[in-house]
């Protein structure tokens, strides 16, 4: 099985190499081998590198490296077309800014056609290959809440080669359209009858009820036996906190904070926050002016949040709500369409401009650029009582943005907080500079495309 990250990496590499080749190929087709353009050493390589950077960015912004897109034909075509249009506009602007790299309108159009054809064919081929390689018949051992959620995730990926056969648990029950096939004691014969390729163990209390001898025999016979929580994490990019035990964290991979990574992360925080303050200064001045003209009250909003190791700090944002938003209600969840939000506040929330003053928090060391979003002490006390492992999110600095922010919708309830915690724990488990850069690029995409959450 090829991991999703490796598949995405192969797509990026293939796209880059093809675009580098597409420019000279287009010039050769359009102008012939004897043209000064095609015979100039290094010129077409420079043009190809420029095109590659622009089209790769356009592909990324249109989610063409999200493997779920591959399973939907219509969505794939729309996104390729949208990325192509954006790429052509940006390349044309780049040619205008750098006239020495201009190669002619006809070559640009032909290059775009070659890039579009390759993008569609390569992703269709990967989809077909994935369906062949990942055609797995899956049996879930257990039918608790997490098991059912895993079943839903698998059913949503049928086009990617996953096939949920059913569940084993108590007999005579139904689970999301798949009848429970029998009890744990019947595991061996059911796997043989249903030609099972993979068994997912989704049972919290494993010592007393699991058929260990049958699981061992299945493993020796070539059937994959995997922990359900680990497989769910692979599918979704989040950790199911309801049905995992402390030993899952203790003995599993990840959750090891490398000192070199933390030092590099802090240096990146300082460098980017200083750069951010300098380059977003004009935008912050305009935002401050708009807030002052729009509604009475202070420009900045300061609020106590819980940070690294549970220590409180003052978070700074541009004010997006009325100054008296909680004067009568006290601390309450902010809603997606909250009527306390001002007109300017609605815009700066959607574009994330309200978060810009947090560069100061990052510079001070209260926060990092990437990490779990800091919560208010009032809500932390409530959530820590009702959500398992909630306080684990405080083992790293909170972030201006985070894995949960780019993967999950706007959160305004205890259930949303649990969903975001599952993403946050996945981020902490695999904390790295590479993951931070991916989150920052995704955040930039959210801001520029107006998809604020």
C-alpha positions in Angstrom: 0.0 0.0 0.0 1.4 3.4 -1.0 0.9 6.0 1.8 -1.1 9.0 0.9 1.9 11.4 1.5 4.1 9.4 -0.9 1.3 9.4 -3.5 1.0 13.2 -3.2 4.8 13.5 -3.4 4.8 11.5 -6.6 2.2 13.7 -8.1 4.1 16.8 -7.3 7.3 15.4 -8.7 5.6 14.2 -11.9 3.9 17.5 -12.4 7.1 19.4 -12.0 9.1 17.3 -14.4 6.3 17.3 -17.0 5.9 21.1 -16.9 9.6 21.6 -17.2 9.4 19.3 -20.3 6.1 20.8 -21.6 7.6 24.3 -22.3 10.3 23.2 -24.7 8.0 20.6 -26.2 5.4 23.3 -26.9 8.1 25.6 -28.4 9.3 22.8 -30.6 5.8 22.1 -31.9 4.9 25.7 -32.3 8.2 27.1 -33.7 10.1 24.1 -35.0 13.7 23.0 -34.2 15.4 25.8 -36.0 13.8 28.7 -34.1 16.2 31.0 -32.0 13.9 30.3 -29.1 14.3 26.5 -29.1 18.0 26.7 -29.8 18.9 29.1 -27.0 20.7 27.2 -24.2 19.0 27.5 -20.8 16.3 29.9 -21.9 13.5 27.3 -22.1 14.6 25.7 -18.9 14.2 29.0 -17.0 10.8 29.5 -18.6 9.8 26.0 -17.7 10.9 26.5 -14.1 8.8 29.7 -13.9 5.8 27.8 -15.3 6.4 24.9 -12.9 6.4 27.1 -9.8 3.2 28.8 -10.9 1.2 25.8 -12.1 2.3 23.7 -9.0 1.0 26.5 -6.8 -2.3 26.7 -8.8 -2.7 22.9 -8.5 -2.1 23.0 -4.7 -4.6 25.8 -4.2 -7.2 23.8 -6.1 -6.6 20.7 -4.0 -5.2 18.6 -6.8 -2.9 17.0 -4.4 -5.8 15.9 -2.1 -6.3 12.3 -3.0 -10.0 12.3 -2.2 -10.4 14.5 -5.3 -9.1 11.6 -7.5 -12.2 9.6 -6.7 -14.7 12.2 -8.1 -14.5 12.5 -11.9 -16.5 15.7 -12.2 -14.8 17.5 -9.4 -11.4 16.5 -10.8 -12.2 18.0 -14.2 -13.5 21.2 -12.7 -10.5 21.6 -10.4 -8.0 20.9 -13.2 -9.8 23.6 -15.4 -9.9 26.1 -12.5 -6.2 25.5 -11.8 -5.3 25.8 -15.5 -7.1 29.1 -15.8 -5.5 30.6 -12.7 -2.1 29.3 -13.8 -2.4 30.9 -17.3 -3.3 34.2 -15.8 -0.4 34.2 -13.4 2.1 33.1 -16.1 0.9 35.9 -18.3 1.4 38.4 -15.5 4.8 36.9 -14.8 5.7 37.3 -18.5 4.6 40.9 -18.3 6.7 41.5 -15.2 9.7 39.6 -16.7 9.6 40.4 -20.5 13.0 38.6 -21.0 11.2 35.3 -20.4 8.4 35.9 -22.8 8.0 33.0 -25.4 4.8 34.0 -27.1 1.0 33.5 -26.5 0.8 30.4 -28.7 3.5 28.6 -26.7 1.7 29.5 -23.4 -1.6 28.1 -24.7 0.0 24.9 -26.0 1.9 24.5 -22.7 -1.3 24.9 -20.8 -3.0 22.2 -22.9 -0.1 19.8 -22.4 -0.2 20.5 -18.6 -4.0 20.0 -18.4 -3.9 16.7 -20.3 -1.1 15.4 -18.1 -2.8 16.5 -14.9 -6.0 14.7 -15.8 -4.3 11.5 -17.1 -1.9 11.2 -14.2 -4.6 11.5 -11.6 -6.9 9.1 -13.4 -4.1 6.6 -13.7 -3.2 7.0 -10.0 -6.9 6.5 -9.1 -7.0 3.2 -11.2 -3.7 2.0 -9.7 -5.0 2.8 -6.2 -8.2 0.9 -6.8 -6.2 -2.1 -7.9 -3.6 -1.9 -5.1 -6.0 -1.0 -2.3 -8.9 -3.3 -3.2 -9.3 -4.6 0.3 -12.3 -6.4 1.9 -12.4 -5.1 5.5 -14.0 -6.7 8.6 -14.4 -4.6 11.7 -14.1 -6.3 15.1 -16.5 -4.4 17.3 -19.5 -2.2 16.8 -19.0 0.7 19.3 -19.2 4.3 18.3 -15.6 4.5 17.0 -16.1 1.3 15.0 -19.2 2.7 13.3 -17.4 6.0 12.5 -14.5 4.0 10.9 -17.2 2.1 8.9 -18.6 5.3 7.6 -15.1 6.6 6.6 -14.4 3.3 4.7 -17.8 3.4 2.9 -17.0 6.9 1.7 -13.8 5.6 0.1 -15.3 2.8 -2.0 -13.9 4.4 -5.1 -10.4 4.2 -3.6 -10.6 0.5 -3.2 -11.9 0.0 0.3 -14.8 -2.4 0.8 -16.5 -2.7 4.2 -17.9 -6.3 4.5 -19.4 -5.9 8.0 -18.9 -6.0 11.7 -18.4 -8.7 14.4 -20.1 -8.1 17.7 -23.4 -9.1 19.3 -25.7 -10.9 16.8 -28.9 -9.6 15.3 -27.9 -5.9 15.0 -27.5 -3.6 12.1 -24.6 -1.1 11.7 -24.8 1.5 9.0 -26.4 -0.8 6.4 -24.0 -3.7 7.0 -25.4 -6.5 9.0 -23.3 -7.7 11.9 -22.0 -11.0 10.6 -21.5 -12.9 13.8 -19.7 -12.9 17.1 -16.0 -12.7 17.9 -15.8 -16.5 18.3 -16.8 -16.9 14.6 -14.0 -14.6 13.4 -11.9 -17.3 11.6 -14.7 -18.9 9.6 -16.3 -15.6 8.7 -12.9 -14.3 7.4 -12.5 -17.4 5.3 -16.1 -17.3 3.9 -16.0 -13.6 3.1 -12.4 -13.6 1.8 -11.4 -10.9 4.2 -8.1 -9.0 3.5 -8.0 -6.8 6.6 -9.4 -7.0 10.2 -9.7 -3.8 12.2 -9.7 -4.3 15.9 -12.0 -1.6 17.4 -12.5 -3.0 20.9 -11.4 -0.9 24.0 -11.3 -3.8 26.5 -9.2 -6.3 24.6 -7.9 -8.5 27.4 -11.2 -10.2 28.2 -13.0 -10.6 24.8 -10.6 -10.7 21.9 -10.1 -14.1 20.1 -6.3 -13.8 20.2 -5.6 -17.3 18.8 -7.8 -16.7 15.8 -6.2 -13.2 15.2 -2.8 -14.8 15.3 -3.7 -17.5 12.9 -5.2 -15.0 10.5 -2.1 -12.9 10.7 0.1 -15.9 9.9 -2.3 -16.7 7.0 -1.7 -13.3 5.3 -4.7 -11.4 6.6 -3.7 -7.9 7.9 -4.8 -7.3 11.5 -4.6 -3.6 12.4 -5.6 -1.4 15.3 -8.8 0.4 14.3 -7.8 3.7 15.8 -4.5 3.7 13.9 -6.3 2.9 10.6 -8.9 5.6 11.3 -6.1 8.1 11.9 -4.5 7.1 8.5 -7.9 7.7 6.8 -8.8 11.0 8.4 -5.7 12.7 9.8 -7.2 12.7 13.3 -7.0 10.6 16.5 -10.2 9.0 17.9 -10.1 9.9 21.5 -13.3 8.1 22.7 -12.1 4.5 22.5 -8.3 4.6 22.9 -6.4 3.9 26.1 -3.3 5.6 27.5 -1.1 2.7 26.3 -2.0 3.7 22.7 -0.2 6.9 23.3 2.6 5.4 25.4 3.6 2.5 23.2 2.7 3.8 19.8 4.8 5.8 17.4 5.1 9.6 17.5 4.5 12.0 20.4 8.3 12.4 20.8 9.3 16.1 20.9 12.7 16.4 19.3 14.7 19.3 20.8 16.2 20.2 17.4 12.7 20.4 15.9 11.4 22.6 18.7 14.4 24.9 18.4 14.0 25.2 14.6 10.3 25.8 15.1 11.0 28.6 17.5 13.5 30.2 15.2 11.0 30.0 12.4 8.3 31.6 14.6 10.6 34.5 15.4 11.7 35.1 11.8 8.2 34.8 10.3 6.6 36.9 13.1 9.1 39.8 12.6 8.7 39.6 8.8 4.9 39.4 9.2 4.7 42.5 11.3 6.8 44.4 8.8 5.0 43.3 5.6 1.4 43.3 7.0 1.8 46.7 8.7 -0.2 48.5 6.0 -3.0 45.9 6.1 -3.1 46.2 9.9 -3.3 50.0 9.7 -6.2 49.8 7.3 -7.9 47.2 9.4 -7.5 49.3 12.6 -9.0 52.4 10.7 -11.9 50.3 9.4 -12.7 49.0 13.0 -12.5 52.5 14.4 -14.9 53.9 11.8 -17.3 50.9 11.9 -18.2 50.6 15.6 -17.4 52.2 19.0 -14.9 50.5 21.2 -11.2 49.6 21.3 -9.4 48.5 18.1 -7.7 45.6 19.8 -9.3 42.8 21.7 -7.3 41.1 24.5 -8.5 37.9 26.2 -7.0 35.4 28.6 -6.2 32.1 27.0 -4.5 28.9 28.1 -1.0 28.3 26.6 2.0 25.9 26.9 1.8 23.6 30.0 -1.5 25.2 31.0 -0.1 28.7 31.6 -2.4 31.6 30.9 -1.5 34.5 28.6 -3.2 37.5 27.0 -4.1 36.9 23.3 -4.3 40.0 21.1 -6.6 40.2 18.1 -8.4 42.9 16.2 -11.8 43.4 17.7 -14.5 41.8 15.5 -17.4 41.9 17.9 -19.3 44.7 19.6 -17.4 46.0 22.6 -20.2 44.8 25.0 -20.5 41.4 23.4 -20.4 39.4 26.7 -21.4 42.1 29.2 -24.7 40.3 30.0 -24.1 36.7 28.9 -20.7 36.0 30.2 -18.4 33.6 28.4 -20.3 31.9 25.6 -19.2 30.0 22.4 -18.8 32.2 19.4 -21.1 31.1 16.5 -20.4 31.0 12.8 -23.1 33.7 12.1 -23.0 35.4 15.5 -25.1 38.6 15.6 -22.5 40.1 17.9 -20.0 40.3 15.1 -19.7 43.7 13.4 -19.7 44.4 9.7 -16.0 44.8 9.5 -15.6 42.0 12.0 -17.3 39.6 9.6 -14.9 40.4 6.8 -11.7 40.3 8.9 -12.8 37.0 10.4 -13.4 35.4 7.0 -10.0 36.6 5.7 -8.2 36.0 9.0 -7.1 39.6 9.2 -8.3 39.6 12.8 -5.4 37.2 13.7 -2.6 39.5 12.5 -1.8 41.1 15.9 -1.0 37.6 17.2 2.4 38.0 15.5 3.2 39.9 18.7 2.1 36.9 20.8 4.3 34.6 18.7 7.3 37.0 19.0 6.8 37.0 22.8 6.8 33.2 22.9 3.2 32.9 24.1 2.2 31.2 20.9 3.7 29.5 17.8 2.7 30.1 14.2 1.2 26.6 14.1 -0.3 24.6 16.9 -3.7 24.0 18.7 -5.8 27.1 18.9 -5.6 28.5 22.5 -8.9 28.2 24.4 -10.3 30.3 27.3 -9.7 29.0 30.9 -13.5 28.9 31.5 -14.0 26.5 28.5 -10.8 24.5 29.2 -12.1 23.6 32.7 -15.4 22.4 31.2 -13.9 20.5 28.2 -11.2 18.8 30.3 -13.9 17.2 32.4 -15.9 15.8 29.4 -13.4 15.2 26.6 -10.7 12.5 27.1 -7.1 13.7 26.9 -8.1 17.3 26.3 -5.3 18.7 28.3 -2.7 16.9 26.1 -3.1 19.8 23.6 -1.2 22.0 26.1 2.1 20.1 25.7 3.0 22.4 22.8 2.6 26.1 22.3 -0.8 27.1 20.9 -0.8 28.4 17.4 -2.1 31.3 15.3 -3.3 28.6 13.0 -3.3 24.8 13.2 -4.0 21.4 11.7 -7.6 21.5 13.1 -8.2 25.0 11.7 -7.4 24.0 8.1 -9.2 20.6 8.3 -12.3 21.4 10.3 -15.1 23.9 10.1 -15.7 26.7 12.5 -16.1 25.2 16.0 -18.7 26.5 18.5 -19.7 23.5 20.7 -18.3 20.7 22.8 -18.6 18.2 19.9 -16.7 20.6 17.7 -14.0 21.0 20.4 -13.7 17.2 20.5 -13.3 16.9 16.7 -10.7 19.6 16.7 -8.8 17.9 19.6 -8.6 14.8 17.4 -6.9 16.8 14.7 -4.7 18.6 17.3 -3.4 15.3 18.8 -2.6 14.1 15.3 -0.6 17.3 14.7 1.3 16.9 18.1 2.0 13.2 17.3 3.8 14.1 14.0 5.0 17.5 14.9 7.6 18.7 12.4 8.7 21.7 10.4 7.4 20.1 7.2 3.9 19.8 8.8 4.1 23.4 10.0 4.9 24.6 6.5 2.0 22.6 5.0 -0.4 24.1 7.6 0.8 27.6 6.8 0.4 27.1 3.1 -3.1 25.8 3.7 -3.9 28.8 5.9 -2.7 31.1 3.2 -5.0 29.3 0.8 -8.0 29.8 3.2 -7.2 33.5 3.5 -6.7 34.2 -0.2 -9.7 32.2 -1.3 -12.0 33.6 1.4 -12.7 30.2 3.0 -12.4 31.3 6.6 -13.6 28.9 9.2 
